Amino acid sequence: MTAKRSTVLSKLLFKRTLGNWARIADAARTTPISTLRKQRSNARRMLVHLNHFVHVADNRLALPAIGSQAIQKSHDTDWAWRPEAWTGPLPVHGMASVPSKSVLGNELSLHHDCKLSELSLRQLRNTREADLAPYGLRMDVFKFDGSFLSIVIDCPKASVEGLRRKHLIRMEPIIEMEKPLEIFARLNIKNGPNTEQVVRELPLHEKTPMVEFDLAYTKLNEKRVDSMWIDLIFENPQMNQVTIRDLTLSRRPRADV
C-alpha cells in the first residue's frame, strides 16, 4: 500500500513540475531579466542530468537485450540455438597470445599449431541496430606460423535429441573481415565409435553466409548419436581481424519428395 501511495505521489509531483516548467517556458518572452537569469540557471542544472539520463537510456535501449535468443528461422524448425559467446557476458571476456586448446566460456575453444601464438580472442558488445545477438566475437591474427587455425563450438545435448538422417542443420553467421580469407565450417556428429563429418565453405561474398549440412549423405547411426560440434576453420588468417557478429544453428526435417 505504501509503495502504491509513493508511486501516485511521484506521478503528481512530476505532473506539477512539468506543468510549472511549461508555464515558465510560455512566459519566458516577458519574464523580468533578473528572474529569467535564475530560471535559466536552474534549467541548465537540470539539463545536465536530463541529457546524461537520455544518453544512457538511448544507448541501453538501442542494444540487443542480453540473453536474447531471437533467431530468424523457418516454421518447421525443431531446434534453434545461439551459443553463449553471442548471448551473454562471459566470465573471461578475452585472451591474448592464446595457446592452442584455450577455452572461452563453456562452449568455445581455439585450436592451432603455432610455435609462437600471436592470436587474440575477445568478446565484444554489439551496438548496431541490425544486430540480433547481444555480443560478438573478435579474433586478431598477427604473424601466423602454423598450418591450421580453428574455433570449435560445442553444441548442447538438445541438438542431438531426436536427430535423424532426414534432418538439415543450418548455420547462419554474420562475419566481418579486414581482408578476404576462406572460412570453412565442419559439422561433427559423434555416433558410437564413429564421427560423421560434413564440410562446407562459407559463401562470404553473401551478406549472410548461410550453409546447410544435409545428413542424408552421411552414414549416421541414429540410435547411437551422442554429441555434435562445429569447427570454424580459417585458411591463411595472417594479419587479419575477423569479427563474428552473430552465429546461430538450427535444425529442420527435409521436405518429403
N, C-alpha and C positions, 0 to 999 in steps of 0.2 A: 504493500500500500504506500509506504514511504517513497519507494523508487518511482512509482507511478506519479505521485504528487510532485516529486522533484522534476520529472520529465515535463509535466504540464507547466510548472513554474518557469522552466528553462525556455519552453516554447513561447510563453507570454513575454518573458524578458527579451528574447530575440526579436519578437514581433514589435515590441515597443522601441527597442534600439534601432531597428531597421526603419521604422516609421519616423523616428526622430532625425536620423541622418537624411532621409528623403526630404523632410521639411527644411533641413539646413541647406541641402543642395538646391532646392527650389528657390530659396531666399538669398542665395549667395550674391546675386547681382545687386542687391540693395542693402545687404548687411553692412553695418559700420566697420570701417577698416580695422579698428582695434579688436573687435570681436572676430572678424574674419581671419585675422592672423592667428589667434588662438585656436580657432576651429581647424584651420589648415594644419597647424602643428599636431593637433590630436589625430586628424585624419591620416597624416603621414606616419605617425607612430603605429596606428592600426594597420596601415597598408604593408608595413614591413612584415608583420605576422601573417596577414592575409595572403600576400604574394608567396611567402615561404610555404604556407599550407597548400595553396593551389598548385605550386610547382611539384611538391612531394606527392600530392594526391593524383595529379595528372600522370606523373611518372609511374606510380604504382598501378593505377587503373589501366594504363596502356600496356603493361606487361602481361604475357600469358600467365595464368594462375599457376602457382607452384602445386605440383601433384596432378596437373591436368593430364587426362588420358583421352582428350578429344582427338579422335583419329578418323580420317576420311576412309570409309570402307564401303564395300558393296553390300546389298541387302542380304545376300546369302553367306556372309562371313560368319564362321562359327568360333573364331578365336582371333583376337587382335591385342597387340601389346606394344608399349613403348618402354624401352629399358630405362632403368633408374637414372642413368647418367644424363638422360634428356628430360627427366621428370621432376626431380627434386635435388636439393643440395647434397653433395657427397661429404662425408666426414673429412676427407682429404681432397681439396679442390684441384690439386695439380702436383706434378713431379717433374724434376729436371734431371738431365743425364740419366735417363730411365734405363735401368738394367732389364734384360730380357726376362719375361715371365712376371713382370711387375703387375700388381693388381690395383685397379682404381675402382673402389666400391666393391659390391658383392658379385657383379656380373661381367665385369670387363677387365681384360688383361692385354698387355702389349708384348709382342714376341719379335725378336730379331736375332741376328748372329754377328752384330758389330763387335769389333775388338774394343773400340772406344765409342761409347754412346754419346752422340751429340743430338739427342732427341729430347723434346719436352712434350708433355701431355697435360692439358688442364681443362677444367670445366669452366664455362662462361655463361653469363645470363643473357638470354635472347631478349632483344628490345624492339625488334621490327614488328610493324603492325601485322604483317603476313604470317608471323611465326605462331604455330600452334603449340610447339614444345616450349616449356619454360626455360630450359637450358640447352646449351650446345656443347660440343667437344672440339677443342682445337689442338692440333698436333703440329709442332715446328720441327723440321728436319734440317740440320745444317750439313756438315760433312757426313757422308754415309759410306762406310767401307764394308758393309755386309752384302749378302746375296738375297736376303728376304726381310720383309717388314710386314707385320700383320697385327690387326686388332681383333681379338676374339671376344665374342659376346655370347654368354651362356643364357639359354632360354629357360623359362620356368617350366615346372612339371606339367602345367596346363597345356603347354604347346604340343605335347605328345599324347595327351589323353584322347583316345578315340581316333588317333592318326591312322589314315588309310592310304593306300596307293592311289586312290581316286582324288586325293587332295592336291591342290595347288598352294604353294607357300609364296606369298608376295612380300618383297622388301621394298620399302619406299624411303630412301634417304634424300636429304637436301644438303648438297655439298658445295662448298666454295673453295677455290684453289688460287694460289698466287700465279702458278703457271700450269699448263696442261700436264696431266700424267694419266696413266692407266690404273684403274682400280677394279679388282675382281672380287666377287662375292662367292664364297663357297659354303653351301649348306651341308652340314654333317648330321647324320642321324644314326645313333648307336642302337643296333638291334641285335641282341645276343652277343656273340663274339665278333660280329661284323659291324662295320661303319659304312653306311651308304653316303656317297658324296656327289653333289651336283654343283658345277661351277658355271657362273655367268659373269660376263664382263658388263660393268655398269655403263649405260649409254650416257656419258657425261655431257654430251652435246645437247641433251634434252633438259628442260627446266627442272623436271623431277625425274631423275634417272631410275625409274622403277624396273625391277626384274622379278620374274616368276620362276619358281622351281617346280617342275611337273614330276610328281613322284611316280607316275605311271611308267616312267622309263628307268626306274630303279628296281632292285631285287629286294625291296623292303619286306622283312618278315613282320607282318602286322601284329602278330601275337607276342613278339619279343622286343617291341620298341621300348627303349629305356630313357634316352635323353637326346637333346638337339642343341646345336650351337652353330653360330655363323662366324666365318673368318672373313674379314675385310683385308685384302692383300694389295699392297701398294707397290707398283713397279717403278723403279728409278725415282725414288722420292727425294733425292738430294736437293738441298737448297730450296725448300718449298714449305709453304704453310697451308695446311688443309684444315678447314673448319666444317664439321658435320653439324649443321644447324638442327637437324631432326633425323630420326631413324625409327621407323615403325615396321612391325612384322604382322602379317595377318594370314589367315588360313580359310580356304573355302573349297567345297567339293566341285570337281569339274562337271560341267554340264553334260548330261547324258546325250549321246549321239544316236 
